[in-house]
Amino acid sequence: MFSPEGPTLRELAVQALSSVEHGYDLLAPKFDHTPFRTPEAVLEAVAKALVPLGPFDDGLDLCCGTGAGIDVLAGLCRHSVTGVDFSAGMLDVARRRVPSAGPGVAWVRGDARALPFTAAFDLVVSFGAFGHFLPRELPGLFTQVHSVLRPGGRFAFPVLAPPRPSGPAFWTLLGFDAVMRVRNALWRPPFVMYYRAFRLGDVLGELARADFTVELRALPEFGRRGDGSPRVRLVVARRADGATPPPVA
């Protein structure tokens, strides 16, 4: 699973016993050599699917990590791109990884649940971060994204079809989530990472409640399952012109 440049089992264990923020600070120098980084094929497919929806002026990579999504935004946005993450270690790696960072690229340390921006973006993307949010946090998270988008702006992220119970991936993810729940029941601070908590049906409902209009786009590069459904979809949520989100209860 890991290249020789990736983290050791001991380093992963230390990370898993840390908070989410500190864990990623520790993992940051080797993160790009792990399977946790979003594959280039996914990034390229998302960028291709978003081209017809542009042009965009200003883009935000939500929970940007080491900056993989910045490459997507740089090819889509004419004026500026911004990466936001709450891990200082991940941002440090991102700054070094994107040597062209200058007036058009900015890095901001911040929490996605309390974004330090006004309505400043036409496009927000996110890759692989939603497992770090509990289902009860989604309304506030999506309201935050709505608040930083200009009217008509879009929030886009890929979603993989869930594995079927007949396959080993289903039981692997189920086992991982079970171990994580036991870990968080016995150890503090918690490390929130659940692969099966981000369910598409619930996500679409919460996006609608946050006053987004939503469409699903198949990413054809990844083919279809036996029943004809896409293996990977792109969720594209649009902020209505002049709309303001409802308050979060």
Summary of the structure (lengths in Angstrom):
residues: 249
radius of gyration: 17.8
end to end distance: 41.7
largest distance: 50.8
contacts: 767
relative contact order: 0.14
helix: 41%
strand: 22%
